[in-house]
């Protein structure tokens, strides 16, 4: 999952980035409202964490312009503005959730998981697909009742494919889920992770659609 953090406070931003990357999210961090809009124009993010008091362009204006374009990107406002009018204004402008600083990282992660579940019409933090169970909160996987050890990026590739079983996900889309701006991506990185996953779950578990990408067939 690739997230956009829009936060101008360096200490808060660094703490959030460290926490999110520790949970295997790819994170891009901008500190200005205009830079946020440039980032949104170039990358298909899974979720945006948006501060309100920003230089360049206020967070509320970024939110309104995002919704005006028709984007259904989940938006979680993170701000020190804790009054009811501010909450109401943010939610009415199109935010999906609102978290007041200071907050606990565990609560932030739980709210992110809830918003990402909602985006794919999932009610729990567990994905079940045939004999495979993937726990998004604990980052644990079981297959045919036995635990399977996955690296952080193997888990991320598997999750991206399982969000829409039966649909093809391109290599470039998978790369976007795995890496932020400052990460170097090798040309065969996704192929390597898919190879590892096939060794753990079977050669037919992930299908290659030649020239397009990969998919996990829908469960029967």
N, CA, C and O of each residue as an XYZ file, in Angstrom:
880
protein
N       0.838     -1.190      0.000
C       0.000      0.000      0.000
C       0.879      1.248      0.000
O       1.861      1.324      0.738
N       0.521      2.214     -0.825
C       1.302      3.446     -0.914
C       0.474      4.618     -0.404
O      -0.629      4.869     -0.891
N       1.006      5.323      0.564
C       0.298      6.415      1.224
C       0.999      7.738      0.961
O       2.212      7.796      0.766
N       0.197      8.805      0.963
C       0.738     10.163      0.878
C       0.521     10.843      2.216
O      -0.609     10.960      2.689
N       1.615     11.292      2.823
C       1.554     12.062      4.057
C       1.774     13.525      3.734
O       2.777     13.890      3.121
N       0.829     14.369      4.150
C       0.936     15.812      3.941
C       1.002     16.453      5.323
O      -0.017     16.635      5.991
N       2.220     16.790      5.736
C       2.464     17.272      7.100
C       3.690     18.179      7.090
O       4.757     17.783      6.621
N       3.537     19.399      7.610
C       4.652     20.349      7.551
C       5.548     20.326      8.786
O       6.642     20.890      8.756
N       5.118     19.697      9.855
C       5.944     19.622     11.054
C       6.968     18.498     10.892
O       6.574     17.337     10.776
N       8.268     18.804     10.879
C       9.276     17.773     10.608
C       9.320     16.663     11.645
O       9.508     15.498     11.294
N       9.150     17.004     12.920
C       9.217     15.974     13.957
C       8.036     15.016     13.860
O       8.201     13.800     13.957
N       6.844     15.575     13.666
C       5.654     14.728     13.526
C       5.748     13.903     12.258
O       5.455     12.707     12.267
N       6.159     14.540     11.161
C       6.269     13.837      9.892
C       7.248     12.681      9.956
O       6.944     11.582      9.493
N       8.408     12.917     10.521
C       9.410     11.855     10.624
C       8.907     10.692     11.461
O       9.148      9.530     11.131
N       8.205     11.008     12.549
C       7.674      9.961     13.417
C       6.626      9.120     12.689
O       6.627      7.893     12.788
N       5.730      9.790     11.956
C       4.691      9.061     11.228
C       5.301      8.211     10.124
O       4.930      7.049      9.960
N       6.230      8.774      9.368
C       6.866      8.019      8.285
C       7.561      6.775      8.835
O       7.430      5.685      8.278
N       8.295      6.942      9.921
C       8.987      5.806     10.514
C       8.002      4.723     10.948
O       8.228      3.536     10.715
N       6.901      5.148     11.584
C       5.911      4.185     12.037
C       5.224      3.460     10.895
O       4.999      2.252     10.971
N       4.886      4.191      9.829
C       4.190      3.579      8.701
C       5.110      2.627      7.940
O       4.696      1.538      7.541
N       6.349      3.042      7.743
C       7.279      2.158      7.039
C       7.586      0.915      7.866
O       7.864     -0.151      7.318
N       7.535      1.058      9.181
C       7.701     -0.104     10.044
C       6.568     -1.098      9.909
O       6.717     -2.266     10.267
N       5.427     -0.642      9.391
C       4.275     -1.508      9.126
C       4.174     -1.875      7.651
O       3.134     -2.347      7.191
N       5.261     -1.654      6.912
C       5.382     -2.086      5.511
C       4.573     -1.258      4.518
O       4.282     -1.718      3.414
N       4.208     -0.032      4.912
C       3.589      0.873      3.947
C       4.676      1.639      3.202
O       5.681      2.033      3.792
N       4.471      1.848      1.907
C       5.314      2.786      1.157
C       4.729      4.174      1.386
O       3.525      4.377      1.230
N       5.584      5.134      1.757
C       5.097      6.462      2.144
C       5.851      7.544      1.384
O       7.081      7.545      1.342
N       5.106      8.462      0.784
C       5.665      9.695      0.236
C       5.242     10.833      1.152
O       4.081     10.917      1.551
N       6.185     11.708      1.484
C       5.919     12.779      2.443
C       6.168     14.130      1.801
O       7.263     14.397      1.305
N       5.140     14.994      1.810
C       5.279     16.373      1.351
C       4.867     17.295      2.487
O       4.111     16.899      3.373
N       5.373     18.541      2.458
C       5.143     19.465      3.570
C       4.376     20.718      3.147
O       4.276     21.676      3.913
N       3.846     20.708      1.950
C       3.209     21.896      1.391
C       1.955     21.455      0.636
O       1.952     20.413     -0.019
N       0.890     22.256      0.731
C      -0.352     21.898      0.070
C      -0.234     21.801     -1.436
O      -0.836     20.920     -2.050
N       0.536     22.699     -2.041
C       0.703     22.644     -3.500
C       1.485     21.411     -3.906
O       1.180     20.790     -4.925
N       2.497     21.048     -3.116
C       3.252     19.828     -3.412
C       2.368     18.597     -3.285
O       2.555     17.616     -4.004
N       1.413     18.648     -2.379
C       0.474     17.537     -2.231
C      -0.335     17.347     -3.509
O      -0.534     16.219     -3.961
N      -0.800     18.449     -4.090
C      -1.596     18.334     -5.317
C      -0.746     17.822     -6.483
O      -1.238     17.071     -7.325
N       0.517     18.223     -6.536
C       1.409     17.699     -7.566
C       1.614     16.195     -7.398
O       1.617     15.447     -8.376
N       1.785     15.763     -6.153
C       1.962     14.335     -5.887
C       0.712     13.552     -6.277
O       0.813     12.487     -6.887
N      -0.455     14.068     -5.933
C      -1.710     13.382     -6.258
C      -1.941     13.286     -7.755
O      -2.576     12.348     -8.235
N      -1.420     14.265     -8.491
C      -1.594     14.247     -9.942
C      -0.729     13.184    -10.611
O      -1.026     12.746    -11.723
N       0.353     12.766     -9.926
C       1.286     11.850    -10.565
C       1.265     10.421    -10.071
O       1.824      9.538    -10.722
N       0.623     10.166     -8.914
C       0.662      8.836     -8.315
C      -0.741      8.429     -7.881
O      -1.513      9.257     -7.397
N      -1.066      7.154     -8.055
C      -2.354      6.621     -7.625
C      -2.195      6.084     -6.200
O      -1.864      4.914     -6.007
N      -2.431      6.936     -5.212
C      -2.240      6.546     -3.818
C      -3.431      5.740     -3.304
O      -4.541      5.827     -3.828
N      -3.164      4.959     -2.267
C      -4.229      4.190     -1.625
C      -4.911      4.989     -0.529
O      -6.058      4.708     -0.180
N      -4.211      5.993      0.024
C      -4.779      6.788      1.114
C      -3.920      8.022      1.321
O      -2.711      7.991      1.093
N      -4.552      9.121      1.759
C      -3.828     10.346      2.077
C      -4.050     10.717      3.538
O      -5.183     10.742      4.021
N      -2.947     11.004      4.237
C      -2.977     11.565      5.583
C      -2.744     13.054      5.440
O      -1.686     13.470      4.967
N      -3.704     13.861      5.837
C      -3.699     15.278      5.491
C      -3.780     16.174      6.715
O      -4.768     16.143      7.449
N      -2.739     16.974      6.937
C      -2.783     18.025      7.944
C      -3.570     19.205      7.366
O      -3.665     19.347      6.147
N      -4.127     20.041      8.224
C      -4.925     21.176      7.740
C      -4.116     22.464      7.642
O      -4.255     23.212      6.674
N      -3.275     22.728      8.633
C      -2.501     23.966      8.640
C      -1.212     23.815      7.860
O      -0.176     23.466      8.426
N      -1.269     24.077      6.560
C      -0.133     23.848      5.672
C       0.312     25.149      5.002
O      -0.508     26.041      4.783
N       1.590     25.264      4.677
C       2.043     26.382      3.844
C       1.651     26.140      2.387
O       1.346     25.013      1.994
N       1.661     27.185      1.612
C       1.377     27.051      0.179
C      -0.105     26.987     -0.123
O      -0.637     27.836     -0.838
N      -0.768     25.984      0.420
C      -2.203     25.817      0.219
C      -2.749     25.044      1.408
O      -2.216     23.992      1.761
N      -3.784     25.544      2.016
C      -4.345     24.931      3.213
C      -4.870     23.521      2.927
O      -5.327     23.216      1.825
N      -4.790     22.677      3.953
C      -5.223     21.304      3.791
C      -6.681     21.179      3.377
O      -7.023     20.301      2.584
N      -7.540     22.038      3.898
C      -8.950     21.978      3.535
C      -9.147     22.273      2.047
O     -10.020     21.690      1.404
N      -8.342     23.172      1.509
C      -8.429     23.476      0.079
C      -7.922     22.309     -0.764
O      -8.465     22.031     -1.833
N      -6.878     21.624     -0.281
C      -6.390     20.420     -0.971
C      -7.486     19.361     -1.003
O      -7.716     18.716     -2.027
N      -8.159     19.193      0.135
C      -9.238     18.211      0.227
C     -10.366     18.554     -0.742
O     -10.856     17.686     -1.464
N     -10.774     19.814     -0.754
C     -11.887     20.208     -1.629
C     -11.532     20.013     -3.098
O     -12.356     19.535     -3.878
N     -10.312     20.380     -3.480
C      -9.923     20.227     -4.889
C      -9.807     18.752     -5.260
O     -10.095     18.374     -6.395
N      -9.387     17.921     -4.312
C      -9.305     16.475     -4.561
C     -10.686     15.897     -4.818
O     -10.872     15.116     -5.752
N     -11.641     16.274     -4.003
C     -13.002     15.768     -4.190
C     -13.666     16.383     -5.429
O     -14.491     15.738     -6.077
N     -13.310     17.612     -5.750
C     -13.883     18.251     -6.931
C     -13.477     17.508     -8.201
O     -14.231     17.469     -9.173
N     -12.277     16.918     -8.186
C     -11.823     16.139     -9.344
C     -12.513     14.777     -9.416
O     -12.370     14.051    -10.400
N     -13.251     14.442     -8.383
C     -13.969     13.164     -8.369
C     -13.155     12.015     -7.813
O     -13.569     10.860     -7.919
N     -12.002     12.306     -7.223
C     -11.155     11.248     -6.681
C     -11.813     10.601     -5.467
O     -12.325     11.298     -4.591
N     -11.800      9.249     -5.414
C     -12.379      8.544     -4.275
C     -11.314      8.111     -3.277
O     -11.553      7.221     -2.460
N     -10.153      8.728     -3.337
C      -9.053      8.433     -2.431
C      -9.478      8.604     -0.974
O      -9.989      9.664     -0.613
N      -9.281      7.591     -0.126
C      -9.570      7.780      1.297
C      -8.681      8.862      1.891
O      -7.474      8.878      1.648
N      -9.264      9.756      2.662
C      -8.526     10.865      3.270
C      -8.745     10.855      4.774
O      -9.877     10.909      5.255
N      -7.641     10.783      5.505
C      -7.677     10.859      6.958
C      -7.024     12.168      7.378
O      -5.821     12.356      7.198
N      -7.818     13.067      7.935
C      -7.279     14.340      8.426
C      -6.562     14.101      9.749
O      -7.094     13.457     10.652
N      -5.333     14.637      9.848
C      -4.580     14.595     11.103
C      -4.233     16.045     11.454
O      -3.493     16.701     10.721
N      -4.758     16.536     12.555
C      -4.614     17.957     12.851
C      -4.716     18.219     14.348
O      -5.240     17.400     15.103
N      -4.209     19.367     14.758
C      -4.338     19.793     16.149
C      -5.665     20.514     16.396
O      -5.998     20.816     17.542
N      -6.415     20.788     15.343
C      -7.691     21.486     15.486
C      -8.736     20.496     15.993
O      -9.248     19.670     15.237
N      -9.049     20.595     17.315
C      -9.905     19.576     17.917
C     -11.330     20.027     18.178
O     -12.104     19.283     18.780
N     -11.692     21.202     17.751
C     -13.052     21.680     17.974
C     -14.056     20.983     17.074
O     -13.719     20.544     15.974
N     -15.283     20.885     17.544
C     -16.331     20.236     16.758
C     -16.545     20.906     15.400
O     -16.695     20.195     14.406
N     -16.566     22.254     15.308
C     -16.754     22.870     13.983
C     -15.691     22.444     12.970
O     -16.000     22.236     11.797
N     -14.429     22.312     13.425
C     -13.364     21.898     12.511
C     -13.586     20.471     12.041
O     -13.377     20.166     10.867
N     -14.005     19.597     12.942
C     -14.281     18.210     12.565
C     -15.415     18.140     11.546
O     -15.323     17.453     10.529
N     -16.480     18.869     11.848
C     -17.638     18.862     10.954
C     -17.259     19.397      9.581
O     -17.653     18.834      8.559
N     -16.489     20.494      9.558
C     -16.087     21.080      8.280
C     -15.235     20.106      7.472
O     -15.413     19.979      6.260
N     -14.315     19.420      8.139
C     -13.464     18.468      7.434
C     -14.237     17.296      6.861
O     -14.021     16.897      5.717
N     -15.134     16.749      7.659
C     -15.934     15.619      7.187
C     -16.894     16.044      6.075
O     -17.092     15.310      5.107
N     -17.485     17.222      6.214
C     -18.395     17.711      5.174
C     -17.663     18.028      3.878
O     -18.251     17.964      2.799
N     -16.385     18.369      3.979
C     -15.607     18.680      2.785
C     -15.149     17.421      2.049
O     -14.620     17.502      0.940
N     -15.357     16.255      2.673
C     -15.040     15.013      1.974
C     -14.044     14.109      2.654
O     -13.671     13.081      2.090
N     -13.590     14.462      3.870
C     -12.685     13.571      4.592
C     -13.437     12.324      5.038
O     -14.640     12.370      5.294
N     -12.718     11.213      5.126
C     -13.323      9.958      5.560
C     -13.179      9.737      7.054
O     -13.957      8.995      7.654
N     -12.189     10.373      7.656
C     -11.976     10.232      9.092
C     -11.153     11.426      9.570
O     -10.605     12.180      8.765
N     -11.075     11.584     10.888
C     -10.475     12.784     11.479
C      -9.790     12.365     12.769
O     -10.430     11.799     13.656
N      -8.502     12.636     12.882
C      -7.729     12.254     14.058
C      -6.993     13.469     14.596
O      -6.297     14.166     13.857
N      -7.156     13.716     15.898
C      -6.592     14.919     16.517
C      -5.218     14.605     17.118
O      -5.033     13.598     17.802
N      -4.265     15.495     16.844
C      -2.932     15.385     17.451
C      -2.990     15.870     18.909
O      -3.783     16.751     19.241
N      -2.159     15.297     19.762
C      -1.281     14.144     19.518
C      -2.096     12.853     19.546
O      -3.108     12.767     20.242
N      -1.655     11.859     18.794
C      -2.373     10.595     18.753
C      -1.380      9.444     18.883
O      -0.178      9.599     18.665
N      -1.918      8.297     19.242
C      -1.107      7.092     19.383
C      -0.949      6.440     18.014
O      -1.901      6.375     17.236
N       0.260      5.956     17.725
C       0.516      5.335     16.421
C      -0.408      4.151     16.187
O      -0.872      3.948     15.065
N      -0.683      3.370     17.216
C      -1.549      2.202     17.040
C      -2.943      2.610     16.590
O      -3.561      1.931     15.770
N      -3.440      3.731     17.134
C      -4.762      4.198     16.704
C      -4.716      4.672     15.253
O      -5.632      4.400     14.477
N      -3.648      5.379     14.893
C      -3.502      5.811     13.503
C      -3.506      4.611     12.562
O      -4.199      4.625     11.545
N      -2.742      3.580     12.891
C      -2.667      2.390     12.051
C      -4.019      1.694     11.953
O      -4.393      1.210     10.885
N      -4.751      1.641     13.060
C      -6.070      1.007     13.044
C      -7.036      1.775     12.153
O      -7.821      1.175     11.418
N      -6.978      3.105     12.218
C      -7.861      3.908     11.359
C      -7.486      3.756      9.886
O      -8.365      3.718      9.024
N      -6.196      3.671      9.596
C      -5.758      3.448      8.216
C      -6.282      2.106      7.704
O      -6.808      2.023      6.594
N      -6.137      1.067      8.509
C      -6.631     -0.252      8.098
C      -8.131     -0.219      7.846
O      -8.620     -0.823      6.891
N      -8.864      0.491      8.708
C     -10.320      0.567      8.544
C     -10.691      1.260      7.233
O     -11.597      0.813      6.529
N      -9.995      2.351      6.905
C     -10.293      3.068      5.668
C      -9.925      2.245      4.439
O     -10.643      2.267      3.440
N      -8.818      1.524      4.506
C      -8.420      0.689      3.375
C      -9.376     -0.484      3.200
O      -9.658     -0.890      2.073
N      -9.873     -1.028      4.297
C     -10.886     -2.089      4.199
C     -12.145     -1.558      3.525
O     -12.729     -2.207      2.657
N     -12.543     -0.376      3.941
C     -13.774      0.215      3.403
C     -13.654      0.428      1.891
O     -14.632      0.302      1.156
N     -12.441      0.752      1.443
C     -12.255      1.028      0.018
C     -12.510     -0.204     -0.840
O     -12.953     -0.091     -1.982
N     -12.229     -1.379     -0.289
C     -12.451     -2.614     -1.055
C     -13.631     -3.405     -0.489
O     -13.741     -4.612     -0.706
N     -14.512     -2.711      0.240
C     -15.737     -3.325      0.770
C     -15.447     -4.539      1.635
O     -16.105     -5.573      1.516
N     -14.446     -4.404      2.512
C     -14.087     -5.487      3.415
C     -14.432     -5.044      4.829
O     -14.203     -3.892      5.197
N     -14.985     -5.964      5.625
C     -15.425     -5.593      6.969
C     -14.410     -5.950      8.047
O     -14.479     -5.421      9.156
N     -13.468     -6.841      7.737
C     -12.489     -7.262      8.739
C     -11.075     -7.039      8.228
O     -10.854     -6.831      7.035
N     -10.117     -7.087      9.159
C      -8.708     -6.949      8.792
C      -8.095     -8.296      8.449
O      -6.889     -8.491      8.601
N      -8.914     -9.214      7.993
C      -8.448    -10.537      7.594
C      -8.964    -10.827      6.195
O     -10.154    -10.677      5.919
N      -8.065    -11.242      5.317
C      -8.441    -11.652      3.968
C      -8.390    -13.172      3.915
O      -7.371    -13.774      4.254
N      -9.474    -13.785      3.496
C      -9.517    -15.236      3.331
C      -9.747    -15.544      1.858
O     -10.700    -15.060      1.247
N      -8.859    -16.354      1.302
C      -8.959    -16.710     -0.112
C      -8.572    -18.175     -0.247
O      -7.393    -18.529     -0.211
N      -9.588    -19.021     -0.402
C      -9.315    -20.447     -0.450
C      -8.656    -20.905      0.847
O      -9.185    -20.677      1.934
N      -7.508    -21.547      0.726
C      -6.791    -22.074      1.890
C      -5.882    -21.039      2.537
O      -5.197    -21.338      3.515
N      -5.872    -19.821      1.997
C      -4.982    -18.774      2.493
C      -5.734    -17.787      3.386
O      -6.842    -17.362      3.061
N      -5.125    -17.432      4.503
C      -5.640    -16.383      5.377
C      -4.540    -15.366      5.599
O      -3.418    -15.719      5.962
N      -4.866    -14.100      5.378
C      -3.900    -13.015      5.519
C      -4.440    -12.033      6.548
O      -5.503    -11.444      6.354
N      -3.707    -11.858      7.643
C      -4.117    -10.942      8.703
C      -3.400     -9.615      8.498
O      -2.181     -9.535      8.645
N      -4.158     -8.571      8.157
C      -3.560     -7.283      7.828
C      -3.077     -6.529      9.055
O      -2.218     -5.655      8.942
N      -3.611     -6.849     10.221
C      -3.191     -6.165     11.437
C      -1.892     -6.738     11.994
O      -1.006     -5.991     12.408
N      -1.782     -8.065     12.005
C      -0.594     -8.706     12.569
C       0.458     -9.039     11.516
O       1.578     -9.432     11.845
N       0.086     -8.879     10.248
C       0.974     -9.220      9.129
C       1.386    -10.693      9.173
O       2.540    -11.041      8.924
N       0.418    -11.540      9.496
C       0.661    -12.974      9.535
C      -0.157    -13.658      8.459
O      -1.243    -13.200      8.102
N       0.372    -14.758      7.944
C      -0.309    -15.522      6.913
C      -0.339    -16.991      7.300
O       0.616    -17.517      7.872
N      -1.442    -17.642      6.981
C      -1.530    -19.089      7.133
C      -2.027    -19.676      5.823
O      -2.824    -19.060      5.115
N      -1.551    -20.870      5.507
C      -1.960    -21.557      4.277
C      -2.202    -23.012      4.617
O      -1.313    -23.710      5.107
N      -3.417    -23.459      4.351
C      -3.843    -24.810      4.693
C      -3.632    -25.080      6.178
O      -3.243    -26.177      6.578
N      -3.898    -24.051      6.987
C      -3.839    -24.186      8.429
C      -2.464    -24.033      9.041
O      -2.326    -24.099     10.262
N      -1.434    -23.828      8.217
C      -0.071    -23.718      8.715
C       0.451    -22.297      8.507
O       0.193    -21.696      7.465
N       1.191    -21.742      9.494
C       1.761    -20.404      9.323
C       2.790    -20.379      8.208
O       3.561    -21.324      8.036
N       2.794    -19.291      7.453
C       3.749    -19.105      6.353
C       4.506    -17.806      6.605
O       3.893    -16.756      6.800
N       5.814    -17.871      6.602
C       6.630    -16.684      6.829
C       6.768    -15.905      5.530
O       7.196    -16.443      4.509
N       6.400    -14.622      5.584
C       6.493    -13.748      4.415
C       7.352    -12.542      4.754
O       7.283    -12.010      5.863
N       8.163    -12.113      3.794
C       8.882    -10.851      3.972
C       7.879     -9.703      3.842
O       6.753     -9.898      3.384
N       8.298     -8.519      4.247
C       7.403     -7.363      4.188
C       6.895     -7.132      2.769
O       5.709     -6.861      2.578
N       7.763     -7.235      1.784
C       7.353     -6.949      0.415
C       6.602     -8.115     -0.222
O       5.750     -7.897     -1.084
N       6.896     -9.322      0.176
C       6.066    -10.446     -0.267
C       4.639    -10.258      0.236
O       3.680    -10.478     -0.503
N       4.505     -9.854      1.490
C       3.187     -9.599      2.065
C       2.468     -8.503      1.286
O       1.277     -8.622      1.000
N       3.187     -7.438      0.943
C       2.578     -6.313      0.235
C       2.116     -6.706     -1.159
O       1.034     -6.303     -1.585
N       2.922     -7.491     -1.880
C       2.523     -7.956     -3.210
C       1.284     -8.827     -3.109
O       0.339     -8.672     -3.883
N       1.295     -9.740     -2.155
C       0.160    -10.643     -1.980
C      -1.103     -9.861     -1.637
O      -2.175    -10.140     -2.174
N      -0.979     -8.896     -0.757
C      -2.150     -8.092     -0.386
C      -2.696     -7.335     -1.590
O      -3.909     -7.288     -1.792
N      -1.818     -6.745     -2.387
C      -2.270     -5.976     -3.543
C      -3.032     -6.869     -4.526
O      -4.032     -6.443     -5.103
N      -2.570     -8.085     -4.713
C      -3.241     -9.004     -5.629
C      -4.568     -9.497     -5.051
O      -5.520     -9.736     -5.795
N      -4.631     -9.648     -3.732
C      -5.840    -10.168     -3.103
C      -6.917     -9.108     -2.899
O      -8.058     -9.446     -2.581
N      -6.578     -7.835     -3.076
C      -7.597     -6.797     -2.960
C      -8.653     -6.932     -4.045
O      -9.810     -6.561     -3.846
N      -8.248     -7.470     -5.205
C      -9.198     -7.665     -6.307
C      -8.927     -9.001     -6.986
O      -8.410     -9.028     -8.103
N      -9.266    -10.112     -6.332
C      -9.015    -11.425     -6.943
C      -9.696    -11.542     -8.306
O     -10.843    -11.129     -8.478
N      -8.984    -12.101     -9.251
C      -9.513    -12.244    -10.608
C      -9.155    -11.099    -11.518
O      -9.269    -11.219    -12.738
N      -8.718     -9.971    -10.942
C      -8.323     -8.805    -11.740
C      -6.810     -8.775    -11.905
O      -6.063     -9.158    -11.004
N      -6.378     -8.317    -13.065
C      -4.950     -8.236    -13.349
C      -4.382     -6.955    -12.749
O      -4.961     -5.877    -12.883
N      -3.244     -7.094    -12.087
C      -2.516     -5.949    -11.543
C      -1.190     -5.862    -12.295
O      -0.425     -6.826    -12.326
N      -0.924     -4.714    -12.896
C       0.292     -4.573    -13.687
C       1.527     -4.524    -12.805
O       1.435     -4.256    -11.607
N       2.695     -4.787    -13.409
C       3.951     -4.710    -12.656
C       4.180     -3.302    -12.137
O       4.646     -3.121    -11.012
N       3.857     -2.305    -12.949
C       4.065     -0.927    -12.506
C       3.158     -0.593    -11.329
O       3.574      0.138    -10.430
N       1.926     -1.108    -11.308
C       1.030     -0.877    -10.177
C       1.564     -1.532     -8.916
O       1.479     -0.960     -7.829
N       2.113     -2.730     -9.058
C       2.690     -3.417     -7.910
C       3.922     -2.677     -7.400
O       4.132     -2.583     -6.191
N       4.726     -2.159     -8.302
C       5.901     -1.386     -7.898
C       5.491     -0.146     -7.116
O       6.144      0.221     -6.139
N       4.399      0.507     -7.549
C       3.925      1.696     -6.838
C       3.481      1.358     -5.417
O       3.623      2.171     -4.503
N       2.938      0.142     -5.237
C       2.516     -0.271     -3.901
C       3.712     -0.510     -2.986
O       3.605     -0.374     -1.768
N       4.857     -0.868     -3.581
C       6.014     -1.297     -2.802
C       6.995     -0.189     -2.473
O       7.675     -0.244     -1.448
N       7.074      0.818     -3.334
C       8.174      1.765     -3.213
C       7.695      3.205     -3.201
O       6.751      3.565     -3.905
N       8.359      4.031     -2.387
C       8.148      5.471     -2.392
C       9.123      6.144     -3.329
O       9.835      5.477     -4.081
N       9.159      7.478     -3.286
C       9.978      8.246     -4.211
C      11.469      7.964     -4.098
O      12.179      7.940     -5.104
N      11.938      7.752     -2.885
C      13.381      7.653     -2.667
C      13.914      6.234     -2.756
O      15.071      5.986     -2.417
N      13.094      5.306     -3.202
C      13.513      3.913     -3.285
C      13.903      3.560     -4.719
O      13.222      3.935     -5.673
N      14.997      2.839     -4.849
C      15.440      2.391     -6.160
C      14.761      1.073     -6.500
O      14.803      0.127     -5.715
N      14.136      1.012     -7.668
C      13.387     -0.169     -8.081
C      14.138     -0.869     -9.210
O      14.371     -0.275    -10.263
N      14.516     -2.121     -8.998
C      15.151     -2.890    -10.049
C      14.100     -3.456    -10.985
O      12.952     -3.663    -10.592
N      14.492     -3.702    -12.212
C      13.530     -4.057    -13.255
C      12.805     -5.373    -12.981
O      11.665     -5.543    -13.414
N      13.437     -6.299    -12.277
C      12.812     -7.611    -12.065
C      12.329     -7.811    -10.637
O      12.067     -8.942    -10.227
N      12.206     -6.732     -9.875
C      11.857     -6.845     -8.454
C      10.529     -7.568     -8.244
O      10.460     -8.501     -7.444
N       9.489     -7.161     -8.937
C       8.174     -7.774     -8.758
C       8.221     -9.242     -9.159
O       7.634    -10.084     -8.480
N       8.908     -9.560    -10.245
C       9.023    -10.950    -10.685
C       9.645    -11.824     -9.596
O       9.226    -12.962     -9.385
N      10.646    -11.279     -8.909
C      11.321    -12.033     -7.850
C      10.356    -12.342     -6.710
O      10.318    -13.470     -6.219
N       9.581    -11.350     -6.289
C       8.638    -11.579     -5.195
C       7.533    -12.542     -5.597
O       7.115    -13.373     -4.791
N       7.060    -12.442     -6.819
C       6.046    -13.380     -7.306
C       6.612    -14.797     -7.312
O       5.922    -15.745     -6.936
N       7.857    -14.941     -7.734
C       8.516    -16.258     -7.729
C       8.569    -16.836     -6.320
O       8.286    -18.018     -6.120
N       8.932    -16.004     -5.339
C       8.979    -16.456     -3.950
C       7.600    -16.900     -3.460
O       7.473    -17.919     -2.782
N       6.577    -16.132     -3.807
C       5.220    -16.470     -3.372
C       4.737    -17.768     -4.017
O       4.041    -18.552     -3.372
N       5.091    -18.003     -5.263
C       4.699    -19.247     -5.924
C       5.360    -20.456     -5.267
O       4.760    -21.528     -5.189
N       6.574    -20.288     -4.802
C       7.259    -21.380     -4.113
C       6.545    -21.727     -2.804
O       6.562    -22.879     -2.371
N       5.917    -20.722     -2.175
C       5.264    -20.942     -0.891
C       3.817    -21.402     -1.019
O       3.317    -22.127     -0.159
N       3.137    -20.983     -2.095
C       1.713    -21.277     -2.226
C       1.352    -22.124     -3.447
O       0.188    -22.483     -3.625
N       2.328    -22.441     -4.279
C       2.060    -23.247     -5.467
C       2.230    -22.441     -6.737
O       1.950    -21.243     -6.769
N       2.688    -23.106     -7.777
C       2.998    -22.407     -9.030
C       1.775    -21.801     -9.701
O       1.892    -20.835    -10.455
N       0.597    -22.366     -9.428
C      -0.622    -21.862    -10.078
C      -1.358    -20.838     -9.226
O      -2.414    -20.347     -9.625
N      -0.812    -20.508     -8.053
C      -1.517    -19.582     -7.167
C      -1.588    -18.184     -7.761
O      -2.615    -17.513     -7.655
N      -0.506    -17.747     -8.383
C      -0.461    -16.440     -9.049
C      -0.273    -16.674    -10.535
O       0.688    -17.322    -10.949
N      -1.174    -16.157    -11.328
C      -1.132    -16.324    -12.775
C      -0.417    -15.142    -13.423
O      -0.568    -13.997    -12.997
N       0.353    -15.437    -14.447
C       1.007    -14.406    -15.244
C       0.169    -14.135    -16.488
O      -0.075    -15.045    -17.281
N      -0.267    -12.907    -16.662
C      -0.984    -12.514    -17.874
C       0.039    -11.801    -18.747
O       0.388    -10.647    -18.502
N       0.508    -12.498    -19.757
C       1.666    -12.056    -20.531
C       1.474    -10.642    -21.086
O       0.472    -10.336    -21.732
N       2.464     -9.796    -20.812
C       2.446     -8.431    -21.314
C       1.554     -7.488    -20.534
O       1.478     -6.299    -20.845
N       0.871     -8.014    -19.511
C      -0.064     -7.175    -18.737
C       0.334     -7.115    -17.266
O       0.555     -6.032    -16.724
N       0.424     -8.266    -16.626
C       0.768     -8.278    -15.206
C       0.441     -9.609    -14.572
O       0.604    -10.660    -15.192
N      -0.022     -9.564    -13.329
C      -0.296    -10.773    -12.568
C      -1.696    -10.712    -11.970
O      -2.276     -9.640    -11.794
N      -2.222    -11.903    -11.664
C      -3.505    -11.963    -10.969
C      -3.588    -13.233    -10.133
O      -2.942    -14.236    -10.437
N      -4.376    -13.177     -9.094
C      -4.765    -14.351     -8.328
C      -6.189    -14.670     -8.737
O      -7.072    -13.828     -8.574
N      -6.445    -15.879     -9.271
C      -7.799    -16.204     -9.726
C      -8.808    -16.068     -8.600
O      -8.502    -16.315     -7.433
N     -10.014    -15.670     -8.972
C     -11.083    -15.561     -7.985
C     -11.374    -16.926     -7.378
O     -11.289    -17.945     -8.065
N     -11.716    -16.952     -6.095
C     -12.019    -18.197     -5.411
C     -13.293    -18.803     -5.993
O     -14.241    -18.091     -6.322
N     -13.297    -20.088     -6.109
C     -14.488    -20.775     -6.649
C     -15.502    -21.051     -5.556
O     -16.560    -21.619     -5.825
